[in-house]
Amino acid sequence: MSEFVTVAPLSDVPEGSARVVEVDGVSLAVCHVAGEGVFAIENRCSHDDGPLGEGELVADRIECPRHGALFDVRSGAPKTLPAVLPVQAYEVRVEDGEIQVALNSAGGGGE
Ligand code: FES
């Protein structure tokens, strides 16, 4: 089951913007896609660790500020070189004006 934790007020991440948040030692790029909603991916580019959340969000894609790879913020899938591997995407919900992320929604094993 997913456990959601509050990461930021929705008002801190206006539509069309991205913001870096740290929660439980995980750095996330929280992205508010205009007309679509809020998505969260790991704040570390799969190419060379660029801080994705500091890049420019255009529609549902964010551009890595280091070498310019584009990622789909819904899925974490790379859309352009030089990145070829996906980044982790997390489940997000908005409750009472707060953005909440399920950190344990990342794939993988666990107990
Ligand atoms: S570190 Fe992101 S494109 Fe190179």
Boltz pocket constraint, residues with backbone or C-beta under 6 A from the ligand:
constraints:
  - pocket:
      binder: B
      contacts: [[A, 45], [A, 46], [A, 47], [A, 48], [A, 49], [A, 50], [A, 64], [A, 65], [A, 66], [A, 67], [A, 68], [A, 69], [A, 81], [A, 82], [A, 83]]
      max_distance: 6.0
